[in-house]
Structures are given as C-alpha cells and as structure tokens.
Amino acid sequence: MVAFLTMSALTVSGTGNAIPLNPGNERPLNQLELKVFPNPVLQKQFTIELSNGNISEISIANIAGQQVFMQKCTSPENRVTVKIQALPDGIYFLKVSSVNNVAKTIKLLVRSSQ
C-alpha cells in the first residue's frame, strides 16, 4: 500500500480504487501558516502568530513525548506570547491548534543564553 500526498487530499492506493483520507471540505495537511519567534527561545518567552486563523490551544512536549506545557486560549487571537519560565534548556515540540481543528507541530529550542 502506498500513500500519496497532494495539495487537495491524502489518498491511499493499492490494488483497487484510491480512497480519500481527507473527505469533505477539510483543509489540506500543514496549511496552517505559523510563525514562532524567537526560535531558539532565549528569554523564556516567545510569540506565536497565525496569519490564517485563530489559536485555540498551545502545547509543548519534550523529546520523550511527555507534555510539559499546555495553554488553552479562551478568546480568539491570532497572536499569543507564551512564557515558559519552568522549562529547562532543551529541544521541544510545539503544537499549535487553531479554532478550525487544524494543528501544526514544529521543533522549538529553548536556551538560557546565546
């Protein structure tokens, strides 16, 4: 079985007809336009900005996959400043979810100094 990723849908094909895995009017994968700055994080805070949606939830996981930070946004905002005073230096995975149930995960580097 082989998976093909296109801009319009994800399909799986094998011996038979292709089956769309992105049915209906859902957005294609990774279409969330996300900016995170500064990255690497140097002052224990960073800003997240979505240019095509509003942020609903922010979560950070360590490299072992354990969630170490979570913040839900109660009002629709496309720009949020996150303070991470309790996180030690290291590599993390930042997941940003939009109000439209679209999410994107990126690598986030936290350092106490340059």
Residue pairs with C-beta under 8 A, 6 or more apart in sequence:
1 12
1 13
1 14
2 12
2 13
2 14
3 10
3 11
3 12
4 10
4 11
4 12
4 13
4 18
5 29
6 28
7 28
8 22
8 28
9 20
9 21
9 22
9 23
9 28
10 20
10 21
10 22
10 29
11 18
11 19
11 20
11 21
12 18
12 19
12 21
13 19
22 28
22 29
27 100
27 102
30 104
31 52
31 102
32 50
32 52
32 53
32 96
32 98
32 102
32 103
32 104
33 50
33 51
33 52
33 53
34 48
34 49
34 50
34 96
34 104
34 106
35 47
35 48
35 49
35 50
35 51
36 46
36 47
36 48
36 49
36 94
36 106
36 108
37 46
37 47
37 49
38 46
39 46
39 106
39 108
39 109
40 108
40 109
40 110
40 111
41 84
41 108
41 109
41 110
41 111
42 111
42 112
42 113
42 114
44 83
44 84
44 85
44 87
44 110
44 112
45 81
45 82
45 83
45 84
46 81
46 82
46 84
46 108
47 79
47 80
47 81
47 82
48 55
48 58
48 79
48 80
48 81
48 82
48 94
48 96
49 78
49 79
50 78
50 79
50 96
50 98
51 78
53 78
53 98
53 99
53 100
53 102
54 73
54 76
54 77
54 78
54 98
54 99
55 73
55 77
55 78
55 80
55 96
55 97
55 98
55 99
56 72
56 73
56 97
56 98
56 99
57 70
57 71
57 72
57 73
57 95
57 96
57 97
58 69
58 70
58 71
58 73
58 80
58 82
58 94
58 95
58 96
58 97
59 67
59 69
59 70
59 71
59 94
59 95
59 97
60 67
60 68
60 69
60 70
60 84
60 87
60 92
60 93
60 94
60 95
60 108
61 67
61 68
61 92
61 93
61 95
62 68
62 90
62 92
62 93
63 90
63 91
63 92
63 93
68 87
68 92
69 82
69 84
69 86
69 87
71 80
71 82
73 80
76 99
84 110
87 110
88 110
89 110
89 111
89 112
90 109
90 110
91 107
91 108
91 109
91 110
92 107
92 108
92 109
92 110
93 105
93 106
93 107
93 108
94 105
94 106
94 107
94 108
95 103
95 104
95 105
96 103
96 104
96 105
97 103
